[in-house]
Amino acid sequence: MRMIISGGGTGGHIYPAITIAREVAKLSHKCEILFVGTKQGLEADIIPKEGFNFATIEVRGLERKLSWRNVTTLAGTVGSVWKSAQIIKKFKPDVVIGTGGYVCGPVLLAASLLKVPTMIQEQNVIPGITNKILARFVDKIALGYKEAEQYFRKSKPEQIVFTGNPIRPEVMSATRAEGQAALKLALDRVTVLVVGGSRGARSINNAMLPVYKHFSNNPRLQILHVTGQSEYNSIVGNIKQSGIELSSDGNIIIKPYLYNMPMALAATDLAIFRAGAVGLAELTARGIPAILVPYPYAAENHQEFNARALEKQGAAIVIADKELTGSKLIDTIEMFLNSPDRLSCMAMKSRELGRPNAAESIARLALTLKRP
């Protein structure tokens, strides 16, 4: 099996691609995988470190308005399609997969023109502009959310498959006891995990200060807050100015970044998160109820739609970023502390939405596209 995977720009496109690649390698006896991205994107750093071969093309994203920059970008796209075609002819893949981001547009388009089987994986409820365009050319569309199907009405029903979003296998293999031990968490407290993404979320971080004050020394609850590297010093400084001594209080743990996120998820009873597709896939796979604060500037406001899909199914409570306050977080956390049955019910609803085997489903779907 020879496969090209393209996707980049953000970790939300890159890490699902890596997960799919590893799953294909597991299922295929002989497998050779090539990633295609850009020199400027995160993929140029991440993919080689993960041990995969990597090729690059020159391509830019389109602005979401009419502009001369878009005209020059479209002109440049012709060149990137040609370069993609050269890579495809040389590598001779059986299947080409795109996981989102503008880089996969020329690659999937070139593969389609060369009659190579193609598939895109759409992670969000609201598809990105690249995947909306590619849907007209590809053989299969793997959806992370059932709700996204309505945006692919021009595609044939047999093209569309609901698979869920791929998650790292270690997210499911970590146990609660291992997570508690690794992060030195108390065994008899409700654990609240607060994460605003790899870079943090300022609105969430700022809203947490009153939460610390309210729950400091609370014997029923512990908070593990990942602030992001750039926000960490500011948050810790504000905590100290407020008279909260982290070392002595014990139930509030602040970290700039968390490398063992699967361990944290294993130990978590309630999450306060943004609403990126990958993060939500991991929460639902583990059955973790959540307070979601969608990032308001995400393309097409897709995080809002992702979050509302979970809220509609009873797996989350959504607070708009502009309405987020410390008092709202305190009230919501207190409600869960005083209503453990509701927390358990939300956990069950979250687990029902989870697709822990999504990566395997996508990999198997890709393998069916290989022609004899």
Salt bridges, closest charged atoms under 4 A:
GLU23 OE1 - LYS26 NZ 3.49
GLU32 OE1 - ARG2 NH1 2.71
ASP45 OD1 - LYS49 NZ 3.16
GLU50 OE1 - ARG22 NH2 2.42
GLU63 OE2 - ARG69 NE 3.98
GLU231 OE2 - ARG202 NE 2.82
ASP269 OD2 - ARG176 NH2 3.10
GLU282 OE2 - ARG168 NH2 3.04
GLU300 OE2 - ARG64 NH1 2.79
GLU304 OE2 - ARG308 NE 2.79
GLU311 OE1 - ARG308 NH1 2.72
ASP321 OD1 - ARG274 NH1 2.79
GLU323 OE1 - LYS328 NZ 3.78
GLU334 OE2 - HIS214 NE2 2.70
GLU360 OE2 - ARG364 NE 2.96
